[in-house]
Amino acid sequence: MKLLASAVLLTGLLCAANAPAAEEKEDGWHSLFNGKDLSGWKISENPDTFSVKDGKIIIKGPRAHAFYAGKVNNADFKDFHWKCEILTKPNANSGMYFHTEYQEEGWPNKGYEVQVNQTHGDPRKTGGLYAVKDVMDKSPVKDNEWYTQEVIVKGKHVVVKVNGKVTCDYTEPDDHKAPDDRSGRKISHGTIALQGHDPGSEIHYRKVLIKPLD
């Protein structure tokens, strides 16, 4: 019996020694949200708009943006694959920003926004690159249902997927000129951010994962 127990213990130790590291198990994916609190995030304008409950980031309240400011890649991403699981309540509006930077007030000037909106009055719907290459009028998903939205950036090429299906495929042209009211809307590098749009919007995020590609 002692020999058998020793053999089992030795086998377990060998397996543990040969097991891949956690990051290797996740194939390069990093979680940006610990499921407990907003550690690693910096919230602008109205911090109470963001809270955590039951392993979810809940966004409800006046305009605010949560910018990732944690340790992963020093919160500076150029080429990456980012994905979140999202649930919207009726009439909610939100967004996933990339190549952005912390801004105390207003809509982020730097970077691009990937839209989150099923039934809000804005005709630009989930899965589009906001005011650049939009999904208009009808969302590919419904309120009150969890779905996955992915953002893949490689060079100047941006792909957005909703539940695994491509909803936007955009390459920033060499002669790109950002609009005057969003002068920083261009491919560059920076952090990512989640949007709280207005007091009538309630959005839940979970499994906020990113894989640097550069």
MDTraj code that builds the backbone (N, CA, C; nanometers):
import mdtraj as md
import numpy as np

residues = "MET LYS LEU LEU ALA SER ALA VAL LEU LEU THR GLY LEU LEU CYS ALA ALA ASN ALA PRO ALA ALA GLU GLU LYS GLU ASP GLY TRP HIS SER LEU PHE ASN GLY LYS ASP LEU SER GLY TRP LYS ILE SER GLU ASN PRO ASP THR PHE SER VAL LYS ASP GLY LYS ILE ILE ILE LYS GLY PRO ARG ALA HIS ALA PHE TYR ALA GLY LYS VAL ASN ASN ALA ASP PHE LYS ASP PHE HIS TRP LYS CYS GLU ILE LEU THR LYS PRO ASN ALA ASN SER GLY MET TYR PHE HIS THR GLU TYR GLN GLU GLU GLY TRP PRO ASN LYS GLY TYR GLU VAL GLN VAL ASN GLN THR HIS GLY ASP PRO ARG LYS THR GLY GLY LEU TYR ALA VAL LYS ASP VAL MET ASP LYS SER PRO VAL LYS ASP ASN GLU TRP TYR THR GLN GLU VAL ILE VAL LYS GLY LYS HIS VAL VAL VAL LYS VAL ASN GLY LYS VAL THR CYS ASP TYR THR GLU PRO ASP ASP HIS LYS ALA PRO ASP ASP ARG SER GLY ARG LYS ILE SER HIS GLY THR ILE ALA LEU GLN GLY HIS ASP PRO GLY SER GLU ILE HIS TYR ARG LYS VAL LEU ILE LYS PRO LEU ASP".split()
xyz = np.array([
    [0.0836, -0.1206, 0.0000],
    [0.0000, 0.0000, 0.0000],
    [0.0868, 0.1251, 0.0000],
    [0.1957, 0.1214, 0.0862],
    [0.2858, 0.2351, 0.0912],
    [0.3565, 0.2552, -0.0423],
    [0.3948, 0.1408, -0.1054],
    [0.4611, 0.1500, -0.2363],
    [0.3673, 0.2104, -0.3405],
    [0.2399, 0.1686, -0.3352],
    [0.1419, 0.2201, -0.4300],
    [0.1208, 0.3703, -0.4083],
    [0.1092, 0.4110, -0.2810],
    [0.0893, 0.5525, -0.2517],
    [0.2088, 0.6350, -0.2965],
    [0.3294, 0.5796, -0.2763],
    [0.4498, 0.6508, -0.3182],
    [0.4543, 0.6654, -0.4693],
    [0.4120, 0.5597, -0.5394],
    [0.4128, 0.5638, -0.6852],
    [0.3149, 0.6679, -0.7378],
    [0.1968, 0.6748, -0.6738],
    [0.0960, 0.7725, -0.7147],
    [0.1467, 0.9143, -0.6896],
    [0.2096, 0.9345, -0.5725],
    [0.2625, 1.0661, -0.5395],
    [0.3712, 1.1080, -0.6374],
    [0.4601, 1.0136, -0.6715],
    [0.5680, 1.0434, -0.7647],
    [0.5129, 1.0778, -0.9018],
    [0.4146, 1.0012, -0.9451],
    [0.3526, 1.0286, -1.0748],
    [0.2902, 1.1678, -1.0770],
    [0.2215, 1.2039, -0.9648],
    [0.1602, 1.3356, -0.9566],
    [0.2628, 1.4464, -0.9620],
    [0.3750, 1.4271, -0.8927],
    [0.4803, 1.5281, -0.8932],
    [0.5406, 1.5444, -1.0313],
    [0.5610, 1.4322, -1.1020],
    [0.6165, 1.4393, -1.2365],
    [0.5216, 1.5096, -1.3312],
    [0.3928, 1.4794, -1.3179],
    [0.2938, 1.5453, -1.4038],
    [0.2910, 1.6958, -1.3777],
    [0.2964, 1.7327, -1.2483],
    [0.2952, 1.8745, -1.2139],
    [0.4180, 1.9448, -1.2678],
    [0.5320, 1.8765, -1.2608],
    [0.6563, 1.9369, -1.3087],
    [0.6533, 1.9589, -1.4585],
    [0.5852, 1.8675, -1.5311],
    [0.5805, 1.8763, -1.6762],
    [0.4609, 1.9558, -1.7279],
    [0.3718, 1.9971, -1.6360],
    [0.2531, 2.0714, -1.6789],
    [0.2923, 2.2092, -1.7277],
    [0.2243, 2.2623, -1.8307],
    [0.2560, 2.3962, -1.8804],
    [0.2185, 2.5019, -1.7788],
    [0.2837, 2.6161, -1.7858],
    [0.2491, 2.7286, -1.6995],
    [0.1093, 2.7756, -1.7319],
    [0.0483, 2.8493, -1.6384],
    [-0.0906, 2.8939, -1.6575],
    [-0.1077, 2.9706, -1.7873],
    [-0.0137, 3.0597, -1.8185],
    [-0.0248, 3.1396, -1.9404],
    [-0.0171, 3.0508, -2.0638],
    [0.0689, 2.9477, -2.0590],
    [0.0802, 2.8553, -2.1723],
    [-0.0484, 2.7754, -2.1881],
    [-0.1110, 2.7402, -2.0752],
    [-0.2372, 2.6676, -2.0817],
    [-0.3425, 2.7504, -2.1540],
    [-0.3376, 2.8803, -2.1296],
    [-0.4365, 2.9697, -2.1894],
    [-0.3934, 3.0186, -2.3272],
    [-0.2847, 2.9620, -2.3792],
    [-0.2391, 2.9940, -2.5137],
    [-0.2153, 3.1438, -2.5327],
    [-0.1549, 3.2066, -2.4305],
    [-0.1207, 3.3468, -2.4424],
    [-0.2274, 3.4443, -2.3984],
    [-0.3439, 3.3949, -2.3586],
    [-0.4522, 3.4825, -2.3147],
    [-0.4285, 3.5312, -2.1724],
    [-0.4613, 3.6576, -2.1485],
    [-0.4532, 3.7173, -2.0155],
    [-0.5908, 3.7684, -1.9765],
    [-0.6321, 3.7426, -1.8521],
    [-0.7556, 3.7992, -1.8010],
    [-0.7271, 3.9379, -1.7453],
    [-0.8068, 4.0365, -1.7867],
    [-0.7908, 4.1740, -1.7396],
    [-0.8870, 4.2070, -1.6254],
    [-0.9713, 4.1122, -1.5887],
    [-1.0720, 4.1330, -1.4844],
    [-1.0708, 4.0129, -1.3911],
    [-1.0489, 4.0380, -1.2617],
    [-1.0345, 3.9282, -1.1664],
    [-1.1667, 3.8721, -1.1153],
    [-1.2776, 3.9296, -1.1580],
    [-1.4081, 3.8792, -1.1174],
    [-1.4529, 3.9247, -0.9800],
    [-1.3667, 3.9988, -0.9090],
    [-1.3976, 4.0400, -0.7717],
    [-1.4103, 4.1908, -0.7549],
    [-1.3218, 4.2641, -0.8230],
    [-1.3233, 4.4101, -0.8104],
    [-1.2601, 4.4700, -0.9349],
    [-1.2417, 4.6007, -0.9336],
    [-1.1907, 4.6706, -1.0519],
    [-1.0427, 4.7037, -1.0388],
    [-0.9697, 4.6181, -0.9690],
    [-0.8244, 4.6340, -0.9615],
    [-0.7663, 4.6327, -1.1023],
    [-0.6749, 4.7266, -1.1309],
    [-0.6139, 4.7338, -1.2633],
    [-0.6905, 4.8197, -1.3617],
    [-0.7980, 4.8845, -1.3159],
    [-0.8773, 4.9702, -1.4033],
    [-0.8847, 5.1106, -1.3433],
    [-0.8837, 5.2116, -1.4285],
    [-0.8946, 5.3504, -1.3864],
    [-1.0187, 5.4090, -1.4517],
    [-1.1100, 5.4587, -1.3696],
    [-1.2403, 5.5022, -1.4202],
    [-1.2495, 5.6538, -1.4210],
    [-1.2945, 5.7062, -1.5312],
    [-1.3043, 5.8509, -1.5494],
    [-1.4422, 5.9028, -1.5135],
    [-1.4492, 6.0289, -1.4825],
    [-1.5709, 6.1101, -1.4791],
    [-1.6712, 6.0710, -1.3700],
    [-1.7262, 5.9505, -1.3752],
    [-1.8266, 5.9054, -1.2774],
    [-1.7972, 5.7617, -1.2341],
    [-1.7041, 5.7433, -1.1413],
    [-1.6610, 5.6084, -1.1032],
    [-1.7737, 5.5172, -1.0553],
    [-1.8795, 5.5736, -0.9950],
    [-1.9877, 5.4890, -0.9432],
    [-2.0690, 5.4232, -1.0537],
    [-2.0476, 5.4634, -1.1779],
    [-2.1155, 5.3976, -1.2900],
    [-2.0702, 5.2519, -1.3036],
    [-1.9502, 5.2214, -1.2565],
    [-1.8960, 5.0854, -1.2678],
    [-1.8979, 5.0160, -1.1319],
    [-1.9439, 4.8917, -1.1296],
    [-1.9409, 4.8102, -1.0088],
    [-1.9177, 4.6644, -1.0475],
    [-1.8944, 4.5811, -0.9490],
    [-1.8723, 4.4387, -0.9726],
    [-1.9695, 4.3592, -0.8867],
    [-2.0372, 4.2636, -0.9486],
    [-2.1302, 4.1774, -0.8759],
    [-2.1361, 4.0415, -0.9437],
    [-2.1236, 3.9363, -0.8644],
    [-2.1355, 3.7990, -0.9146],
    [-2.0422, 3.7718, -1.0323],
    [-1.9191, 3.8231, -1.0230],
    [-1.8205, 3.7966, -1.1266],
    [-1.8392, 3.8755, -1.2542],
    [-1.9183, 3.9825, -1.2482],
    [-1.9456, 4.0632, -1.3672],
    [-1.9138, 4.2094, -1.3406],
    [-1.8656, 4.2775, -1.4441],
    [-1.8578, 4.4231, -1.4405],
    [-1.9947, 4.4750, -1.4825],
    [-2.0567, 4.5521, -1.3953],
    [-2.1880, 4.6069, -1.4256],
    [-2.1740, 4.7578, -1.4475],
    [-2.2217, 4.8032, -1.5619],
    [-2.2125, 4.9447, -1.5986],
    [-2.3530, 5.0025, -1.6007],
    [-2.3766, 5.0992, -1.5125],
    [-2.5089, 5.1630, -1.5063],
    [-2.4934, 5.2977, -1.4394],
    [-2.5212, 5.4039, -1.5130],
    [-2.5083, 5.5372, -1.4553],
    [-2.4615, 5.6382, -1.5575],
    [-2.4279, 5.7591, -1.5105],
    [-2.3836, 5.8652, -1.6013],
    [-2.2577, 5.8257, -1.6769],
    [-2.2294, 5.8984, -1.7836],
    [-2.1151, 5.8674, -1.8699],
    [-1.9865, 5.8465, -1.7900],
    [-1.9177, 5.7395, -1.8208],
    [-1.7890, 5.7081, -1.7589],
    [-1.7192, 5.6057, -1.8464],
    [-1.5875, 5.5986, -1.8355],
    [-1.5096, 5.5001, -1.9099],
    [-1.4096, 5.4340, -1.8163],
    [-1.4015, 5.3030, -1.8234],
    [-1.3041, 5.2278, -1.7444],
    [-1.1873, 5.1916, -1.8356],
    [-1.0710, 5.2489, -1.8067],
    [-0.9503, 5.2263, -1.8856],
    [-0.8638, 5.1219, -1.8151],
    [-0.8171, 5.0230, -1.8911],
    [-0.7286, 4.9243, -1.8304],
    [-0.5953, 4.9902, -1.7984],
    [-0.5482, 4.9753, -1.6729],
    [-0.4230, 5.0362, -1.6279],
    [-0.3395, 4.9361, -1.5493],
    [-0.3597, 4.8082, -1.5773],
    [-0.2908, 4.7039, -1.5024],
    [-0.1561, 4.6650, -1.5608],
    [-0.1100, 4.5468, -1.5201],
    [0.0264, 4.5041, -1.5509],
    [0.0413, 4.4345, -1.6862],
    [-0.0656, 4.3802, -1.7400],
    [-0.0539, 4.3047, -1.8648],
    [-0.0050, 4.3957, -1.9767],
    [0.1117, 4.3618, -2.0322],
    [0.1715, 4.4398, -2.1421],
    [0.1883, 4.5873, -2.1061],
    [0.1958, 4.6146, -1.9748],
    [0.2046, 4.7530, -1.9274],
    [0.0894, 4.8388, -1.9791],
    [-0.0245, 4.7740, -1.9993],
    [-0.1461, 4.8442, -2.0463],
    [-0.1221, 4.9198, -2.1762],
    [-0.0407, 4.8601, -2.2631],
    [-0.0089, 4.9241, -2.3915],
    [-0.0099, 4.8165, -2.5000],
    [-0.1133, 4.8181, -2.5821],
    [-0.1342, 4.7138, -2.6816],
    [-0.1314, 4.7734, -2.8220],
    [-0.0640, 4.7043, -2.9113],
    [-0.0610, 4.7453, -3.0519],
    [-0.1354, 4.6418, -3.1358],
    [-0.0765, 4.5253, -3.1542],
    [-0.1438, 4.4138, -3.2204],
    [-0.1955, 4.3199, -3.1113],
    [-0.3214, 4.2793, -3.1220],
    [-0.3802, 4.2001, -3.0138],
    [-0.5090, 4.1332, -3.0598],
    [-0.5543, 4.0409, -2.9775],
    [-0.6859, 3.9782, -2.9925],
    [-0.7556, 3.9965, -2.8580],
    [-0.8665, 4.0680, -2.8562],
    [-0.9382, 4.1021, -2.7330],
    [-1.0805, 4.0504, -2.7439],
    [-1.1300, 3.9909, -2.6364],
    [-1.2677, 3.9432, -2.6399],
    [-1.3328, 3.9582, -2.5022],
    [-1.4637, 3.9792, -2.5043],
    [-1.5443, 3.9917, -2.3835],
    [-1.6751, 3.9166, -2.4044],
    [-1.7319, 3.8694, -2.2948],
    [-1.8702, 3.8258, -2.2962],
    [-1.9545, 3.9424, -2.2444],
    [-2.0637, 3.9717, -2.3163],
    [-2.1422, 4.0921, -2.2896],
    [-2.2912, 4.0583, -2.2837],
    [-2.3612, 4.1268, -2.1938],
    [-2.5081, 4.1204, -2.1899],
    [-2.5593, 4.2632, -2.1760],
    [-2.6515, 4.3014, -2.2628],
    [-2.7116, 4.4348, -2.2567],
    [-2.8568, 4.4252, -2.2111],
    [-2.8978, 4.5221, -2.1326],
    [-3.0390, 4.5392, -2.1013],
    [-3.1022, 4.6256, -2.2109],
    [-3.2346, 4.6242, -2.2247],
    [-3.2987, 4.7032, -2.3296],
    [-3.2600, 4.8514, -2.3238],
    [-3.2390, 4.9071, -2.4414],
    [-3.2055, 5.0491, -2.4613],
    [-3.0669, 5.0864, -2.4110],
    [-2.9788, 4.9876, -2.3986],
    [-2.8437, 5.0137, -2.3478],
    [-2.7457, 5.0410, -2.4612],
    [-2.6449, 5.1209, -2.4293],
    [-2.5400, 5.1565, -2.5244],
    [-2.4064, 5.1500, -2.4508],
    [-2.3067, 5.0918, -2.5150],
    [-2.1721, 5.0838, -2.4574],
    [-2.0728, 5.0712, -2.5718],
    [-1.9475, 5.0462, -2.5388],
    [-1.8470, 5.0313, -2.6433],
    [-1.7179, 4.9738, -2.5878],
    [-1.6405, 4.9149, -2.6763],
    [-1.5083, 4.8622, -2.6458],
    [-1.4062, 4.9476, -2.7221],
    [-1.3276, 5.0270, -2.6495],
    [-1.2273, 5.1141, -2.7118],
    [-1.0916, 5.0441, -2.7151],
    [-1.0147, 5.0725, -2.8201],
    [-0.8765, 5.0239, -2.8247],
    [-0.7851, 5.1320, -2.8807],
    [-0.6551, 5.1146, -2.8553],
    [-0.5528, 5.2144, -2.8917],
    [-0.5884, 5.3501, -2.8310],
    [-0.6394, 5.3480, -2.7081],
    [-0.6830, 5.4697, -2.6427],
    [-0.5936, 5.5019, -2.5243],
    [-0.6302, 5.6052, -2.4482],
    [-0.5552, 5.6450, -2.3291],
    [-0.6509, 5.7097, -2.2315],
    [-0.6111, 5.7115, -2.1034],
    [-0.6984, 5.7675, -2.0012],
    [-0.7315, 5.9135, -2.0319],
    [-0.8592, 5.9449, -2.0145],
    [-0.9090, 6.0807, -2.0378],
    [-1.0098, 6.1107, -1.9280],
    [-0.9919, 6.2197, -1.8577],
    [-1.0721, 6.2472, -1.7381],
    [-1.2191, 6.2711, -1.7691],
    [-1.2494, 6.3373, -1.8811],
    [-1.3880, 6.3679, -1.9141],
    [-1.4144, 6.3471, -2.0631],
    [-1.5419, 6.3265, -2.0954],
    [-1.5833, 6.3209, -2.2352],
    [-1.5620, 6.1859, -2.3001],
    [-1.6020, 6.1807, -2.4275],
    [-1.5814, 6.0592, -2.5062],
    [-1.4331, 6.0501, -2.5412],
    [-1.3722, 5.9334, -2.5264],
    [-1.2279, 5.9226, -2.5548],
    [-1.1926, 5.9716, -2.6950],
    [-1.0966, 6.0607, -2.7013],
    [-1.0532, 6.1150, -2.8295],
    [-0.9615, 6.0189, -2.9030],
    [-0.8782, 5.9488, -2.8281],
    [-0.7769, 5.8623, -2.8896],
    [-0.8320, 5.7223, -2.9110],
    [-0.8049, 5.6675, -3.0276],
    [-0.8401, 5.5293, -3.0556],
    [-0.9742, 5.5109, -3.1245],
    [-1.0073, 5.3844, -3.1448],
    [-1.1319, 5.3444, -3.2104],
    [-1.2273, 5.2834, -3.1084],
    [-1.3568, 5.2878, -3.1414],
    [-1.4600, 5.2255, -3.0583],
    [-1.5316, 5.1163, -3.1371],
    [-1.5476, 5.0016, -3.0747],
    [-1.6305, 4.8945, -3.1301],
    [-1.7643, 4.8994, -3.0573],
    [-1.8704, 4.9120, -3.1320],
    [-2.0023, 4.9413, -3.0757],
    [-2.0628, 4.8227, -3.0017],
    [-2.1380, 4.8562, -2.8952],
    [-2.2207, 4.7616, -2.8192],
    [-2.3581, 4.8257, -2.8067],
    [-2.4565, 4.7763, -2.8801],
    [-2.5895, 4.8389, -2.8817],
    [-2.6863, 4.7517, -2.9597],
    [-2.7864, 4.7009, -2.8887],
    [-2.8906, 4.6217, -2.9557],
    [-3.0153, 4.7071, -2.9859],
    [-3.0625, 4.7822, -2.8849],
    [-3.1915, 4.8503, -2.8998],
    [-3.1885, 4.9975, -2.8569],
    [-3.0723, 5.0526, -2.8286],
    [-3.0613, 5.1962, -2.8023],
    [-3.0970, 5.2732, -2.9293],
    [-3.1375, 5.3988, -2.9150],
    [-3.1805, 5.4778, -3.0299],
    [-3.0740, 5.5053, -3.1338],
    [-2.9467, 5.4970, -3.0969],
    [-2.8394, 5.5144, -3.1952],
    [-2.8500, 5.4048, -3.3012],
    [-2.8576, 5.4394, -3.4306],
    [-2.8730, 5.3365, -3.5342],
    [-2.7487, 5.2504, -3.5543],
    [-2.6345, 5.2914, -3.5009],
    [-2.5124, 5.2113, -3.5118],
    [-2.5176, 5.0991, -3.4088],
    [-2.5113, 4.9760, -3.4562],
    [-2.5371, 4.8607, -3.3695],
    [-2.4111, 4.7778, -3.3437],
    [-2.4295, 4.6809, -3.2543],
    [-2.3212, 4.5919, -3.2113],
    [-2.2459, 4.5327, -3.3303],
    [-2.1143, 4.5257, -3.3149],
    [-2.0311, 4.4607, -3.4149],
    [-1.9653, 4.5530, -3.5142],
    [-1.9987, 4.6825, -3.5091],
    [-1.9398, 4.7772, -3.6025],
    [-1.8270, 4.8573, -3.5405],
    [-1.7442, 4.9150, -3.6246],
    [-1.6400, 5.0081, -3.5831],
    [-1.7028, 5.1469, -3.5897],
    [-1.7255, 5.2060, -3.4737],
    [-1.8155, 5.3202, -3.4618],
    [-1.7763, 5.4373, -3.5521],
    [-1.8736, 5.4791, -3.6359],
    [-1.8598, 5.5930, -3.7275],
    [-1.7466, 5.5749, -3.8282],
    [-1.7035, 5.4516, -3.8457],
    [-1.5978, 5.4203, -3.9434],
    [-1.6484, 5.3143, -4.0404],
    [-1.6844, 5.1995, -3.9857],
    [-1.7477, 5.0942, -4.0652],
    [-1.8538, 5.0309, -3.9763],
    [-1.9744, 5.0828, -3.9874],
    [-2.0809, 5.0511, -3.8927],
    [-2.1651, 4.9312, -3.9348],
    [-2.2253, 4.8687, -3.8332],
    [-2.3384, 4.7775, -3.8535],
    [-2.4620, 4.8621, -3.8254],
    [-2.5436, 4.8839, -3.9256],
    [-2.6538, 4.9794, -3.9137],
    [-2.7886, 4.9124, -3.8887],
    [-2.8662, 4.9753, -3.8007],
    [-3.0094, 4.9528, -3.7823],
    [-3.0482, 4.8240, -3.7116],
    [-2.9808, 4.7105, -3.7384],
    [-3.0207, 4.5848, -3.6751],
    [-2.8990, 4.5144, -3.6178],
    [-2.9068, 4.4858, -3.4874],
    [-2.7969, 4.4171, -3.4205],
    [-2.7982, 4.2675, -3.4534],
    [-2.6809, 4.2043, -3.4568],
    [-2.6759, 4.0600, -3.4808],
    [-2.7124, 3.9769, -3.3582],
    [-2.7291, 4.0425, -3.2420],
    [-2.7645, 3.9703, -3.1189],
    [-2.8767, 4.0451, -3.0470],
    [-2.9247, 3.9862, -2.9364],
    [-3.0403, 4.0410, -2.8653],
    [-3.0029, 4.0861, -2.7245],
    [-3.0857, 4.1757, -2.6696],
    [-3.0733, 4.2118, -2.5294],
    [-3.1000, 4.0905, -2.4410],
    [-3.0472, 4.0975, -2.3175],
    [-3.0712, 3.9951, -2.2143],
    [-3.0143, 3.8581, -2.2503],
    [-2.9230, 3.8536, -2.3455],
    [-2.8563, 3.7292, -2.3817],
    [-2.7046, 3.7524, -2.3855],
    [-2.6295, 3.6614, -2.3240],
    [-2.4842, 3.6732, -2.3293],
    [-2.4336, 3.6429, -2.4700],
    [-2.3389, 3.7223, -2.5158],
    [-2.2728, 3.6956, -2.6433],
    [-2.1260, 3.7332, -2.6304],
    [-2.0466, 3.6900, -2.7251],
    [-1.9030, 3.7192, -2.7251],
    [-1.8718, 3.8157, -2.8387],
    [-1.8006, 3.9220, -2.8056],
    [-1.7523, 4.0151, -2.9079],
    [-1.5995, 4.0153, -2.9042],
    [-1.5398, 4.0010, -3.0218],
    [-1.3938, 3.9949, -3.0348],
    [-1.3443, 4.1097, -3.1213],
    [-1.2264, 4.1603, -3.0870],
    [-1.1601, 4.2643, -3.1647],
    [-1.0182, 4.2147, -3.1926],
    [-0.9836, 4.2044, -3.3201],
    [-0.8508, 4.1564, -3.3597],
    [-0.7841, 4.2662, -3.4409],
    [-0.6681, 4.3111, -3.3938],
    [-0.5942, 4.4169, -3.4617],
    [-0.4553, 4.3669, -3.4961],
    [-0.4205, 4.3761, -3.6216],
    [-0.2880, 4.3369, -3.6692],
    [-0.2444, 4.4393, -3.7727],
    [-0.1420, 4.5194, -3.7390],
    [-0.1061, 4.6291, -3.8277],
    [-0.2211, 4.7265, -3.8357],
    [-0.2628, 4.7603, -3.9563],
    [-0.3751, 4.8527, -3.9744],
    [-0.5062, 4.7795, -4.0031],
    [-0.5043, 4.6489, -3.9845],
    [-0.6212, 4.5664, -4.0141],
    [-0.6985, 4.5367, -3.8855],
    [-0.8298, 4.5648, -3.8864],
    [-0.9165, 4.5435, -3.7712],
    [-1.0295, 4.4492, -3.8116],
    [-1.0500, 4.3439, -3.7338],
    [-1.1618, 4.2522, -3.7557],
    [-1.2431, 4.2458, -3.6268],
    [-1.3752, 4.2583, -3.6399],
    [-1.4666, 4.2427, -3.5268],
    [-1.5520, 4.1191, -3.5523],
    [-1.5658, 4.0377, -3.4472],
    [-1.6503, 3.9189, -3.4563],
    [-1.7525, 3.9206, -3.3438],
    [-1.8743, 3.8767, -3.3748],
    [-1.9790, 3.8592, -3.2759],
    [-2.0229, 3.7139, -3.2803],
    [-2.0083, 3.6446, -3.1684],
    [-2.0376, 3.5009, -3.1614],
    [-1.9693, 3.4236, -3.2742],
    [-1.8443, 3.4642, -3.3010],
    [-1.7621, 3.3925, -3.3982],
    [-1.7803, 3.4344, -3.5424],
    [-1.8773, 3.5205, -3.5703],
    [-1.9023, 3.5637, -3.7083],
    [-1.8471, 3.7040, -3.7312],
    [-1.7785, 3.7247, -3.8424],
    [-1.7206, 3.8557, -3.8739],
    [-1.8322, 3.9549, -3.9040],
    [-1.8311, 4.0670, -3.8300],
    [-1.9296, 4.1725, -3.8534],
    [-1.8660, 4.2987, -3.9099],
    [-1.7325, 4.3076, -3.9010],
    [-1.6618, 4.4245, -3.9530],
    [-1.5204, 4.3831, -3.9899],
    [-1.4791, 4.4217, -4.1087],
    [-1.3434, 4.3959, -4.1564],
    [-1.2943, 4.5268, -4.2188],
    [-1.1977, 4.5887, -4.1527],
    [-1.1571, 4.7236, -4.1914],
    [-1.0057, 4.7347, -4.1920],
    [-0.9532, 4.7983, -4.2940],
    [-0.8113, 4.8317, -4.2997],
    [-0.7978, 4.9821, -4.3115],
    [-0.7294, 5.0415, -4.2164],
    [-0.7120, 5.1861, -4.2199],
    [-0.6259, 5.2239, -4.3395],
    [-0.6735, 5.3127, -4.4260],
    [-0.5970, 5.3497, -4.5459],
    [-0.4732, 5.4315, -4.5103],
    [-0.3759, 5.4269, -4.5996],
    [-0.2516, 5.5016, -4.5772],
    [-0.2761, 5.6515, -4.5688],
    [-0.3795, 5.6994, -4.6381],
    [-0.4090, 5.8431, -4.6364],
    [-0.5178, 5.8780, -4.5335],
    [-0.5338, 5.7921, -4.4343],
    [-0.6360, 5.8135, -4.3315],
    [-0.6230, 5.9503, -4.2672],
    [-0.7362, 6.0174, -4.2510],
    [-0.7413, 6.1454, -4.1803],
    [-0.8536, 6.1383, -4.0782],
    [-0.8183, 6.1529, -3.9519],
    [-0.9178, 6.1468, -3.8460],
    [-1.0074, 6.2701, -3.8507],
    [-1.1340, 6.2572, -3.8078],
    [-1.2238, 6.3728, -3.8060],
    [-1.1787, 6.4746, -3.7017],
    [-1.2166, 6.5977, -3.7214],
    [-1.1740, 6.7046, -3.6307],
    [-1.2169, 6.6806, -3.4868],
    [-1.3354, 6.6201, -3.4672],
    [-1.3850, 6.5990, -3.3313],
    [-1.3316, 6.4705, -3.2686],
    [-1.2553, 6.3922, -3.3431],
    [-1.1905, 6.2721, -3.2896],
    [-1.0521, 6.2623, -3.3534],
    [-0.9705, 6.3626, -3.3263],
    [-0.8409, 6.3733, -3.3945],
    [-0.7470, 6.2568, -3.3648],
    [-0.7724, 6.1843, -3.2556],
    [-0.6872, 6.0707, -3.2212],
    [-0.7391, 5.9373, -3.2711],
    [-0.8417, 5.9391, -3.3548],
    [-0.8984, 5.8142, -3.4064],
    [-0.8091, 5.7615, -3.5183],
    [-0.7123, 5.6817, -3.4815],
    [-0.6207, 5.6223, -3.5786],
    [-0.5522, 5.5021, -3.5176],
    [-0.5055, 5.4135, -3.6028],
    [-0.4293, 5.2975, -3.5578],
    [-0.2965, 5.3449, -3.5011],
    [-0.2695, 5.3057, -3.3773],
    [-0.1418, 5.3422, -3.3148],
    [-0.1095, 5.2367, -3.2100],
    [-0.1259, 5.2698, -3.0842],
    [-0.1118, 5.1755, -2.9737],
    [-0.1742, 5.2416, -2.8518],
    [-0.1957, 5.1665, -2.7468],
    [-0.2541, 5.2230, -2.6261],
    [-0.3280, 5.1179, -2.5467],
    [-0.4074, 5.1628, -2.4513],
    [-0.4810, 5.0698, -2.3679],
    [-0.6191, 5.0426, -2.4277],
    [-0.6997, 4.9662, -2.3535],
    [-0.8379, 4.9395, -2.3945],
    [-0.9310, 4.9993, -2.2878],
    [-1.0558, 5.0199, -2.3236],
    [-1.1510, 5.0801, -2.2301],
    [-1.2918, 5.0293, -2.2564],
    [-1.3729, 5.0288, -2.1507],
    [-1.5142, 4.9950, -2.1597],
    [-1.5946, 5.1207, -2.1317],
    [-1.7054, 5.1357, -2.2026],
    [-1.7833, 5.2595, -2.1965],
    [-1.9114, 5.2461, -2.1159],
    [-1.9333, 5.3444, -2.0285],
    [-2.0644, 5.3688, -1.9698],
    [-2.1235, 5.4889, -2.0418],
    [-2.2329, 5.4701, -2.1122],
    [-2.2802, 5.5706, -2.2067],
    [-2.3749, 5.6737, -2.1474],
    [-2.4724, 5.6271, -2.0652],
    [-2.5746, 5.7177, -2.0135],
    [-2.6486, 5.6490, -1.8996],
    [-2.7224, 5.7265, -1.8171],
    [-2.7908, 5.6668, -1.7017],
    [-2.8954, 5.5626, -1.7361],
    [-2.9480, 5.5661, -1.8575],
    [-3.0493, 5.4685, -1.8964],
    [-2.9940, 5.3379, -1.9495],
    [-2.8621, 5.3260, -1.9542],
    [-2.7982, 5.2060, -2.0096],
    [-2.7470, 5.1157, -1.8982],
    [-2.7737, 4.9868, -1.9098],
    [-2.7154, 4.8876, -1.8195],
    [-2.6521, 4.7757, -1.9028],
    [-2.5242, 4.7539, -1.8802],
    [-2.4482, 4.6556, -1.9570],
    [-2.3649, 4.5730, -1.8606],
    [-2.3546, 4.4430, -1.8855],
    [-2.2728, 4.3535, -1.8044],
    [-2.1593, 4.2974, -1.8907],
    [-2.0390, 4.2960, -1.8354],
    [-1.9226, 4.2361, -1.9016],
    [-1.8631, 4.1285, -1.8106],
    [-1.8130, 4.0226, -1.8711],
    [-1.7381, 3.9203, -1.7981],
    [-1.6364, 3.8576, -1.8943],
    [-1.5437, 3.7826, -1.8370],
    [-1.4401, 3.7153, -1.9179],
    [-1.3737, 3.8139, -2.0145],
    [-1.3135, 3.9167, -1.9579],
    [-1.2437, 4.0185, -2.0368],
    [-1.1016, 3.9685, -2.0590],
    [-1.0742, 3.9196, -2.1789],
    [-0.9478, 3.8511, -2.2094],
    [-0.8767, 3.9172, -2.3257],
    [-0.7431, 3.9200, -2.3177],
    [-0.6640, 3.9762, -2.4278],
    [-0.5413, 3.8918, -2.4528],
    [-0.5044, 3.8837, -2.5786],
    [-0.3831, 3.8119, -2.6195],
    [-0.2980, 3.9066, -2.7044],
    [-0.1882, 3.9569, -2.6505],
    [-0.0979, 4.0414, -2.7318],
    [-0.0442, 3.9594, -2.8502],
    [-0.0363, 4.0224, -2.9661],
    [0.0116, 3.9546, -3.0862],
    [0.1446, 4.0099, -3.1354],
    [0.1995, 4.1102, -3.0666],
    [0.3256, 4.1688, -3.1106],
    [0.4374, 4.1348, -3.0121],
])
top = md.Topology()
chain = top.add_chain()
for i, resn in enumerate(residues, 1):
    res = top.add_residue(resn, chain, resSeq=i)
    for name in ("N", "CA", "C"):
        top.add_atom(name, md.element.get_by_symbol(name[0]), res)
traj = md.Trajectory(xyz[None], top)
